[in-house]
Amino acid sequence: MAHVCVVDDKEILRDSLCAAMEREDHRVTAFADPQEALKRITGGPFDVVLVDLKMPGMDGLSLIRNIRAAGCETPIIMMTAYATVNTAVEAMKLGAFDYIQKPFEAETIAVLIERAIEHARLRRENEALRASVDDLRRQRTLIGAGPAMTTLRTQLDQVAASHATVLITGESGTGKELIAAYLHESSPRAQRPMLCLNCAALSANLLESELFGHERGAFTGADRARKGRFELADGGTMLLDEISEMALPLQAKLLRVLQENEFERVGSSTTRRVDVRVVATTNRDLDQWVSKKRFRADLFYRLNVLPVALPPLRERVEDIPDLATHFLDRATQRDGAAKLSIAPDAIRLLAEYDWPGNVRELENLCCRAATLATTDTVTATLIEPWLRSPTPPVDGLGALRDGRMLEDMERKLIERTLTRFNGHRVKTATALGMGVRTLGMKLKQWREESSHVDEAQPVSCSLS
């Protein structure tokens, strides 16, 4: 539902437009006086404005000029019974979205309003995406002169020149999104949009709509047609973050886009073609995911054309001094604080740490140090309490796997709590502070994992 503003001095037309728009479930505010309308339009949130050309006191062209002069970007549609090429051109030059000649059918103006609303939505989304990409661009500097980063830079320069799909792998916190932005900005597609979508953040249905778009009425709440990310990224790059979390049925539809460069919106039978380079990221071992039948093998091979593996920070400790200095400088500049140096004993301490959170953990530590330092030097004494000690097996939880420690600990804790409550899920979920549905989904996931692992340990009865 949109908020439509109608400005026309003729009462009959105002009333008929209001009735037509309300039948389309739009909210309508009408004005006979252009001066009064100008105050409301520039001060209130309308989604689209319909303006008559011939009005006493201020004509439609003057109203458009004043609306745009006030900095209001709301789409404006000019209506007139006196259509000429000159007035149409003048209206468009002043910033009108479109032009319609009276008399017109209700269906015609309804379609035009939908187009104007969609245009405004896309403009806002494009501005937000551009701001997001600009932010990534500002952070894309690849810090480090060690062997690992030197090799990575050489590989990225080769990969960036290609149009083939890229699969970026690495532990959480290694900077996979930063590398994806670097690839886009170094590629022939740099002048086209780069769109990002986190595959773990949305349900399967919402993710499909975000990727491919939908038609009006395709599902409950789809009150207007909408383009998906692939259409919006045409000619550019699509970043699919955490690709391993995408549901299997949706993986098949993504595979078709990668193979054929075509898809259909949700609720549509019209095939659309796009030219999009896909860059996917994951912190999972997709080979294992494929063997467990949680990820399609054909999609894995299609994504893994140009693999880029990011080294964890513990394998590039020679870059820690440069990284720490960079993060400290950025934090102090952002806060307008004095520049900080880092003491040799602090550098040694950072180099000896294993960095389970990788570069992201180092960045967070430097931001904290920049805020809490009481001198112009960051010392080992300041940062030592913030470094986590190596994690041993915890109170009978058993051995923890690298990269899966939190997941393993969560599973053991849930199993133990289920045993305590004799398998009662509601009591278990309440004790753990989680939803019963979330608990059920985790138990189902672990059962499926166990059933696909060769030589798997017997599944605990608490998961049944």
N, C-alpha and C positions, 0 to 999 in steps of 0.2 A: 504494500500500500504506500502510495506517494502522496505528498502534500502539494497540490496544484494551486497556483495563483492565477486567477482570471482577471484581466483589466480591460473593461469595455464599457463605454457609456450607454450602450443599448441594453435595457433590462431584459428584453426577450431573449437575446443571444446569451446573456450572462446566465439566465435561468436554465436555458436548454443545455448549455455547456456543463453547468454544475450537475444537472440531472444525469447527463451522459457519463461524466467522470465518476459520479457516485455509484453508477451501475457497474463501473469497473473497479469498485472498492477503493477508490482514491478519496482522500480528504480534500475538499475544495474550499478556498477562500476567495471571494469575488469583490472587486472594487469598481465603482463607477468613476471615481476621481483619481486621475493619474498621480497627483501630488500625494494623496494619502497612500496610494499603492507604493510609491517610491519609498516612503518612510518605512513601511512594513517589509518590503522586499529586502532592503539593505540592512534591516535590523532583525529579521527573522529568518528561520531556516525553511525555505521552500525548495522543493525538488525540481520544479519546472514552472515557468511563467508563460502564460499566453497573453499576448499584447495586441490590441487592435491598433491599426495605423491611424485612422482618422478619429481624433478625440478632441474636445474643446480644452483650451488651456495649455495642454502639452500633448503633442502627437506621439505616436508610437516610436518613431525614430529618436525623438528627444528623450523619451523615457528610457530606451535602451542605452543611449549615450550616458545618461545620468547614473543608471544602474552600474554600468561598467566603470564609470569614473569613480564610483564609491568602492570599487574593489570587489564587487559581488560577481561570482563566477557561475551563478545559477543558469542553466540552459534556458534560453528565451526563444519562443516561437512567435513569429509575426503573423497576424491575421489581417486580411484586408479584402474588400470588394473592389479595390482600385489597383489591381495588380499591374505593375509595369516592370520591365527589366531593371530600370534605374533604381526603383525603390527596393527591389529584391537585392540588388548588388549592394546598395547602401546599408541595408539591414545586416547583411552578412559581414560587411566591413566593420560595422560597429560591434559585432560580436554575437549576433543572433545565431541560434543553432540551425533554424530552418525557417521556411516561409510557406504559408498556405493561403490559397485564394478562396474567398467565400463565393457561393455557398459550398459547404463540404459535408460529407457524411460523418456521422458519429464514429464509425469504425475507422475512418481515415485519420481523424485527429487522435483517436486512442492509440493507433499504431505509432503515430509520430511522437506522442508523449512517451510511449515505452522506449522508443529509440533514443529520445533525449535523456531519459533517466539512465538508460544503460550507458550512454556516452559519458555522463557525469560520473557514474560509478567507476567506469574504466579509467577515467582521468585521475580520480582520487587514488585508485589502486596503483596506477602507474607511478604517481608521485610518491606513494609510500614505498613501492618497490625500488624506485630510483634512489630514494633516501637510504633504503636498506643496502643497496649495492654500493652506494657512495661510502657508507659506513664501512662495509667490507673492504672497499678499495683503500680507504685510509689505513686499515689495519693489515693490509696484505703483504707488507714488507717481510721478506723471508730472512730472519736473523740467524746468523751462524756461518762460520767459515770453515767448519770441520769437514772431514771426508764425507760424512753422511749427507750433509746439506749441499756440499759441492756436487755430489753425484745426483742428488734429488733435483737441483736446479737444472742441470744438463738434461735430465729426463723430462722435466716439465716443459722446457723450451721445445723439445721434440714433439711432445704430446699436444701442446697448445696449437701447433700448426695444423693438426689433423682435424677432421670432422667426425671421427669415429667415437663411439661411446667409451667412457672412462669409468673404471671402478677404483675408488680410493679406499684403501683399507688401513686400519690402524687402531690402536687402543683409544679409549675415550680421553679427550683432552689433548690429542696430538696436533690438532689444527686442520682437520679434514675440510671444513667449510672454507677456511682461509685458502687452502690449496685450490679448491674448486673455483673460488673467486679469482685467484691468480691466473688459473688456466683460461677462464673466460676473458679476462682483461688483456691477456696476451695472445688471444686467438683472432682470426679474421672476423669473428662474430662480435667483437667488443662493442661495436656501435649499436647492436641490437640488444633487446632486454635479456637479463638473466633472472629467472624466477626460481624460488626455493620452496620446497615443501617437505615437511617432516612427516615421514610415513608412519611414525609411531604415535603421532599426536591426534589422529582422527580415526573414527570407526571406518570400516570398509566402505559403507555406503557413502559417507561424507567424503572420503578420500577419492572415490570414483568421480563424484560430482566435481570436486576441486580439480582433478586432473583433466577430465574430459568435458566438463560443463553439463548443463541440463536444459531441457525445454520446459516451458511453462506447464505446470500441472503434472510433471513427471513423478512427483512424490508430494506428500503433505508438506506444505510450507513453500513449495516452489511456485511462487506467485508471479514470476516472470522468467523468461529465458536468460541464461547466463553462460558466458564463455568460460571455458576451463583454462587451466594454466598452460596446457600445450598450445592452445590457440593464441593466448596472449604472448607466449614465448616464441612464436613463429619467426624463424630467421635467427634466433638467439640460442640460449642455453637453458636447460632445465636441470636443476639440482634436486635429486631425490635423496634426501638425508635419511639414514637408518633404513635402507631399502630392505633389509632382512626382515623387518616387521610388517611388510605388506602381505595381506591375505592371499592365499593361493589362487582363488578365482580372479582376483584383480591382477595378479602376476601374468595370467594368460592374456589379458587385455593389453597390458603394458608391452608384452612380447610382440603383439601385433603392430603396435605403434613403432617399435624399434625395427621390425622387419619390413613393414609396408609403408610406414609414415602416414598412416591413416587410422581413423577412429570414428565413432559416432557418439554424440552427446547422449546422456541418460534420457530416455524417453523419445529418442529420435531414430529414424531409419536412414537419415541422410549421412552419407560418408563424407568426412572432411579430411583434407590432406594438409600436412604441415611439414616444415623443414626445421627440426629442432635437434640440437646436440644434447644428449643425455649424459650427465655426470652423476654417478651414484656413489654413496658413501656407506660404510658399515664398520662397526667394531666387532662383528661376529666373524667366525671362520666359516665362510659360505660353503666350503667343501663339506664340512661336517653337517651344515644345515641341509645341504642337498642329500647327503646320505641318510639323514633323519626324515627325509621327505617333507621338510618344512619350507623348502625353497626349490623352485623348478630348475632342473638341470639345464634345460634349453635357454631359460632366461639368464642363468648364471653365465653361460658361454657367450650369450649375446652382449651382456654387460661387460664381461671381462676381456674385451678386445684390447684395451690399453690399460693394464693394471698399474696402479701407483701405490706402493706400500710405504707408509710413513713410519719412520723409526721412533720408538719411544724415547723419552728424554734421557733415560738411564743409559742409552746407547750412544748419546751425543753429549756427554758431560762437558766436552771441550767448548760447547756453545753456551753453557750456563752463564758465564760472566757477561757475555754480550747480551743475552736475553734478559738477565736481571737488570742490567743498566738501562736497557730499552724500556722495560716495564716501569722501572722507577721514574725515568724521565717522563714517560707518558702520564703517569699518575700525578706527578707534581705539576706538570703543565696544565692538566685538566683542573686541578684544584687551585691553581695560581700560587703554589707553594714554592719555597726555595729548593734549588737543585740538591739532590742527595748523592753521596758517593757510597760505595759499599766496601767494607773493610776486608782485608785478605782472610782473616779468620772466618768471616761469614761466607766468603767464596768457597773456602775449603769445606765448610759444613754443608753447603748446598751441593757440592760435588760428590760428597760421600752419601747423600741421601738417595733412596731408590725411586722416588717420584711416582707413586702409584697413580696420581692424578695428572701426570705429565705436564706439558707446558701450561695448561689451564691452572693447575695447582700452583705453579711457580708465579704466574701472573697474579693470582689472588693473594699469594703471600707478599709479593712486592707492593701491591695496593695497600695491604694492611700495614706494611712497614712504613710506607710513605705517609700514612695517616698518623701512626702512633710513635714514630721516631721523635725523640726529644733533642737530638743533636743533628748535625749535618752529615752524620755517617751512620749507616746501618751496620750494626755489629752482630756477631754470633750470639751474644747474650740476649739480644732482642728477639731473634728469630728462632732460636733453638726450641722454645716451648711449643712452637707452632708446627714442628715437624713430627709427623707420626712415626712411632717406632715400628719396626717390622712386626707383622701380624702373625703370631703363633697360632696353633690350633687352640680353640677356645672351649675349655670346659667340656671336653667330650664331643665337640662338634666335628672332629675328624679333620683330615687334611683338606686344605683349601686350594683350589686351582687358580693359577695365575690368570688374571683378567676376569675371574668369575667369583671372587671372594665374597662380595656382598650378596650375590645371588645364592651362593652355597650357604652362607650363614642364615639368610632369610628362610631358605628351605628347611634347614635343620631346626630353626626356631619354630617354624609352623608345625613341623612334624612332632616336635616335643610338646608343643601346646595342645595339639590334637590328642596326643596320648594322655596328657593330663586330664583332659575333659572327655576321655573315652570316645573320641571321634565325633563329638557334638560340634557341628560347624558354627552354629550361632554363638555358643559360648566361646569358642576359639576366636572367632572374628571379633567379638566384643572385647576379649582380653587383649588382643593384639591391636585394637584400635583401627580395624579395617572393615570394609563392607563384606557381607556374606557372599555377594556375587563375585567380588574381586578374589576372595579366598577360593571360591569354586573354580574360577578361571585358572588360577595358579595351579591348583591340584590337577585339573584336566591337562594343562600344559605339561606338567611333570610326568603324568602317566603316559602321555604320547611320546615324550622324549625317551622314557625308559623302555617303551615297547619297540623303539627303533634302534636302540643301541645294542650292537653285538656284545655278547659276554657281559650284559648289564647285571648289576647287582640286583638281588630280589627286591621288588618294590615293597615298601613298608605297608603294612595293612592299614596304617593311618591315612594313606592316600586313596583308599577304596571308597 
